[in-house]
Amino acid sequence: MPRHDPTTHGLTRRGFIRGGTAVALAGTASACSRGDEVKVRPEGVPVSAFDKKTSATEAIAGVDLSGKTVLVTGATSGLGLESMRVLAGAGANVLGTGRTLAKAREACASVGARCTPLELELESLDSVRACADAVRALGMPLDVLMLNAGIMSLPKLEQARGLEKQFAVNHLGHFLLAHRLLDQVKAAPQGRVVTMSSSAYKWAPPVGIEFDNLSGEREYDGNKAYGISKTANGLFSIELARRLAGTSATSNSVNPGAVDTNLMRNLPGWQRTIFTPIARFLVKPVGVGAATQVYVAAAPALAQVSGYYFEDCNPVVPGGQMTNATLAQQLWAKSEELCAGYLA
């Protein structure tokens, strides 16, 4: 199957969501559950029989990952832990990262002997470099690099290295990790980079990335900042796909949907009060929420599919600035500038 060329698409769609995170999540989840949002499928990409009710285990049933090595960031809870469990269950050797080595060890021990713990604090470029160096030292190809970890909707402005923290953690830390491990991914027979994005890209401003306010100091809104970071994840993925063209490696991004994880722990109390009682009716359990990222990481049908955005185990054309190839290249250049001194 021919690869997708992200530079040929400049699709946009209005969909900026305003208001509280809990209300927005509830509305988004409700719309998806009713099936009243029209999904645009890109041409030439395999469509699976799976849907929003498919579990991660079902999504790769029968797939043998024996001999493959997978790295999952944020493997200590939620979608990362479930992805590690399912991929290890299919035979993969999984490197699971946590913000502390103790937490990573605990998570890996809960899954089994196929899992190896690593420390990774994404807000620290020194920690990212050290983690990447530890993986390099193992001297093996990476069949899958799953960029899963993230933080969401911080109620007050927090910064890391002078950058708004959600951008620093969700995008920049993963950008550096992928940059330093790309040779290992390309060394695999068919390496894959799977980046967690989100339908919350709709919370970003119309320009997508505010390069003149990456510090968040000019104005700060937790939802908007999260939307910017998720837009950045999508843009990173399509630019990486462009750069991987001509190799056997691929890059795709994933929207897991609204999932019952601790990602929403930073919501203000009143939003948690609103959302918690209805969450079980609107959000996916973790075992289902992890299905799309596990599917994109392991499905044989996607071996040559690169540069796409997936949700409910199928490709979808996202809106906003998510397919803006020019913006993606601008973000890549800015990310290299911000990581100066850590790239080699």
N, C-alpha and C positions, 0 to 999 in steps of 0.2 A: 504494500500500500504506500502511495506517495506521502511524503511528509507534508505537514501543514506549514505554509510560509506565513508567519505572523505579519510580515510587512505588507501583505496584500489586503489587509482588512483594516478599516478605520470606522467600524460600526459604533454608534453611540445610541443611548436610550435614556430618556428621562426617568428618574426613579430615586431622586434624593429623598431620603426619609428623615423627617424632622420629629422632634419630640423625644421623650424618655426612652432609654434603652429597653426597659421591660415592655413598654407599650409597643415599640417598634418590633421587638422580637416576637411578641404575641401576634401582632398583625401579620408579620411575614410567615410565621409558622402556620397560622390559620389559613392564609391564602394557599400555601402549599398543600395543606391537608385537604382543602376543597378542590384543588386542581384547577383553580380559575385563573392561574397565571400562565399565559401562553409561553411555551418554551420553544426557542428557535434552535434547531439542530444544525450544526455545521455539516457541510457535505463531505462525504468521503471518509467518515470516521465510523468504525463499528458501533452499532447500537446493541446494548445487552438486553436481556430479558428481565433484568433486575429493576427494582423501583425503590421508593422511599421506605418500604417495609423490610427490605432485604438486610440480613445481618452480615457482619463482616465474615463470619465463618461460612455462610452460604455463598458469599461473593467470590470466594476462591476455593470452593469445594472441589476436590479432585486435582488441584494444582500442587505439584511436588516442588518444594523449594530447597530440597536437600543440596548441600554444597554451596548455597548462596549466602552472601553476607549482607545484612541490612543494618543501617543506622537509623534510629528513631530518636529525635529530640523530644524532650518533654515526656519521657516514658514512665514517669513516676505516678501518673494518675490519668483519668479520663481517656480521651481518644488515643493518646500515646501509649498508655499501658495496655489498652485493649488491642491496638495494632501490634504491639510487641507480642502479646499472648497469641494472637491468631497467626501471625507470620512464623513465630517459633513453632507453633503447633503444626504448621505445614512443612516443617523441616529446616527453616532458615536459622542461621546463626545471627543473633540480633545484638547489636551494640546499643544499649539503652542509656540515654543521658538523663541526668537530673541536676538540679541547681547545686546540690551537694553530693559528694560521693556516697555518703551514708544513705541518702534517700534513693539514689540510683541502685545501690546494693540491695536495699530492701525490696524495691520493685522487681529487680531481676531475680532475686531469690524466690519471690512469689510466683514467678512464671516457670523457672526451671533452669537446668544446666546449660541450655543453649544460649542463655543471655549473659552478656558481659557488661558490667556497669562502667560508666564514664561520667566524670564531672564536667558540667558545662553551664556557666552562667552567661547567658547571651548578652547581658548589658555590658559585660566586660570584654573588650577585644583581646585583652591578655588571656582571659580564660578560654575564649574561642580559639585563639592560636594554640594554646596548650592542648586543648582537646583534639584539634586537628592533627597536631604533631604526634599525639598518642596513637591516633588511628593510622597515620602514615607509618609509624614505627611497627605496626603489625605486619606490614608488607604484603597486604592482600588487596585484591580489587573490591570495590563496593558495588554490589549489584543494585542496591537501592539506597538512596539518601532521602529520608523522609523528614522534611522540615516542618515539624508539627507543633512545637512549643509556642506559647504565646500568652500575652496578657491582654485584658479587655477593659475599656471604658474606665480608666482611672478617674476617680471623682475630682482630684485636684492635680494640677500640673506637677509632674515629677520628671526629672531629667537624668540622662546618663551621658557623660562626656559632652554636656551642653546641648544635647538633642532631646526632644520630647521622647519620653521613655518607651511608649508603644512603638514608635517608629524605630527606635534604637534596638529594641528587643525583637519585635516581630519581623522586621525587615533586615536592618543592618547587620545584626549578629549572624543571622542565617546567610546573608549575602557573603560575609567573610568566610563562614564555615564552608559553604559550597565552593567558593573560589579556591580555598586551600585544599579541598578534597576532590576537585574536579578530575585530576589525573587518575585517581583511584576509580572514579565512576566510569571514566572512558576506558579504563583497563579491563573492565568487566565485559563479558561477551555481549551483553545488552544492558548497560547501566541505565538506571532511571533516577531522576530527581523529581520528587513529589512534594509540592509546596502547598501548605494550607493557606487558602485565601478564605473568603466568606462573602455571602450576599450583602454583608455590611459594607462592602465597597460603595453601596448606595448612600452611605452616610457621609462619604467624602464630599468636599465642595466640588462644583462643576469643573474646576481645573484639574482635579484628581490629586495632584501633589503640590503643596504650597512650599516651593523651594525657598521662598523668602521668609518662611516662618517655621523652619524645621525645629527650632528651639521651643516653639509653642508659646513664647513670651509675648508676642503681639496680641494674641487672644487665644484662649484655650477652652475647648469643649471636649469632654472625654469621648463622646460618641463620634464626633467628627475626626478626632485624632485616630481613633480605632479604624474608622473607615479609610483614612489616608494610609494607614499601615497595611490594611488588607488590599487596597488598590496597589500599593507598592509590591506586595507579594505576587499579585497577578502579573504586573508589568515585569518584574524580575523573571518570572517563569517564561514569558514569551520572548524576552531578549535572550535568555539562556538557550531557549530552543533554537533561535536564529544562529547563535554562536556554535551550537552543537550540530548544525546541519552538515551532512557529509560524514558524520561519525555514526557509530551504532548506539550512541547514548540518546536519551530523550528527556524532555522536561515538560511537565504538565502541572496545572494547579487544580485545587479541589475546594469545593464548598461543601462542608459536611452537613449544613443545615443547622437548625436550632437543636442543640443537644443538651441533655441533662448532665452537665459537668460542673466543676468548680470554677470554670472560667468566669462566671458571673458573680464571683465572690466580692468584687469591688463595687457592685451596684449599691447606690444609696439605700438605706433601710426601707424607705417608702416604696421604692421600685421592687425590692425583694418581696415586700408585703403584697404588692399587687400581683407579681408574677408567680410566686411560689404555689399558691393554691390551684392555679390553672395550668401550671407547667406540665403536669403529667398528661394532660389532654392534648397539648400542643407540641411538645418537644419529643425528640427521639431518645430512646434509651441509648447508653453508650455503645452497646453491642451492635446497634443498628447505625448509630452515628459514624462509627469507624468504617463502615462498609465501603464508602467511595474511595477513601485513601488507600485502603488495602487492595481494592480492586485495581486501581490505577497502578499500584506498585507491583502487582503480580499477575494480572490477567495476560495470558499468552496473546490474545487478540490485539493487544495494544503495543506490541513489540516495536512497531515502526510509527507509532502515533506520537507526535510531539507538537507542543505549542497550543494546547487546548485547555479549556476550563471544564471541569466535570462536577456534576451534582447528581445524587441518586444513581450513581454508577453509570452515568451516561453523559456525553458531551453536550454542552449548552453554550450558546453565544451570549456572553455577558454584556452588560451595558456600561454606562459611565465612560471612563477613560481606560477600561480594562484591555482594550485591543489597540490602543494608540501606540504604534511601534516607535514613533518619534519620541514620545514621552518616555517610553521604556528605555530607549538609548540614552536619553538625558538623565534618567534616574540611575542607570548603570554608571555613567561617567561621574555623577555626583557621589555615588556610593564608593567608587574607587578613591575619590578625593578624600572622603571621610575616613577611609580605612588606610590611608597612606602610612607606610611603615609597617603594615601588617600583612601585606598581600604576598610577599615573596616567601 
